Amino acid sequence: MNIDALPRIVSEVLGIPIEAVSEALSSDETPEWDSLNHLRLITALEEELSIQLTMDEVVAAKTNYGNLRDIVSKRMDN
């Protein structure tokens, strides 16, 4: 898997249309992106992309899609 799978994973876990997954997507304005779904999202990302996020990365990733993508991308480069 590669970073291109990220929008699909976000869409599936949050139960939102893939078209809604964009730079504008934020946890503050997306009711589906609650604490429980955030943990589900992190778990899905770690399993499907074979990465391990730190607790700081998990917390920082909840702000918006762009931040999540950057964190996942950096982790996949390592």
N, C-alpha and C positions, 0 to 999 in steps of 0.2 A: 504494500500500500504506500501511497505517497500523499503529500499535502492536498492534492486535488480531491481526495476523498472527504476532506473536512466539511464542506458545505452539506454533503449528503448525510454525514453523521450528525451534524447539528440539527438538520431538518428532521431526521428520523427520531432522535432522542427528544427534541422539544415538541415534536408533533406539529410543526409549522411547514408551510410550503417552501420548497427549496428556493423559490424566487424571493422569499423574504430574507434569506441569508445573504446579508451584504454588510458593507462597512457601517451602515446606519443601524444595524441590529445591536441593541444594548439590553443588558439585563434589567435596567431600570424601567425601560419602556416595553418590555416583553413579559407579560404575566406568566407565560409558560416557562420562562427561564428563572424558576425559583430555586431555592437552596437544594431541594431534593433532586430536581432535574439537573442542576449543575453537577452534583456528585455523580449522577448517572452518566452525564456527558463526559466527565473526566474519566470515568471507568471505561466507557466505550472507546474513547480516544486512546487510552493506554493499551487496551486490548487489541484494537484493530490496527493501530499504527505502531505497535511494539515499542512504546516509549514509556518512560517513568517520569512523572512531574513531581517537583518538590512541593512542599506545602505552600511556600511563598508563591510559586507559579500557579498553583490551584486557586489561591485567593486572588491573585492579580488577573487571572483569566476570566473572572466573572464580570468584569466591567463592560466589555463590548467584544464584538466579533473580531475586529481588527487586532485587538490586543491578544485575544485567544489564538488567532492565526499566527501572530508573531512568536508567541511563546512556543506553540507546537512546532513551528518551522525551525526555530533555534534548537529545540530538543532533538528534532529529527536529523539535524546537521551534525550532532555530536555522536 
